[in-house]
Amino acid sequence: GAIVSTMPQPPALTPEQRQAALAKAAKVRRERAEVKEKLKLGSINLTELLAMADGNETVGKMKVLSVLESLPGLGKVKARRLMDTVGISESRRLQGLGSNQREALLRETAR
């Protein structure tokens, strides 16, 4: 028989809903880019960001790896190594971090 793809289909949206969803996604991307920029410039630190992640879904859903890569002095390689050290999977998002993982990240990035 034919192999049926089990990829979930996106929900059928009206053009208006689709437009709204795209606008929301663009806004979220912009906010995340701003957050990363603030991290790079040092106008916000990881402690503050983690505090924000609890009440702000846009921040909470950011990938830990992309946040670490935005920190001054941490590039892609060091960020990955840090996640390995602390034992955080690459797909993990800020809101999914346990308190021990948060403390370990803060400890490691404070050096």
ABEGO torsion letter per residue (X at the ends): XBBBBABBBBBBBBAAAAAAAAAAAAAAAAAAAAAAAAAAAGABBAAAAAAAAAABAAAAABBAAAAAAABBGBBAAAAAAAAAAAGBBAABBAAABBAAAAAAAAAAAAX
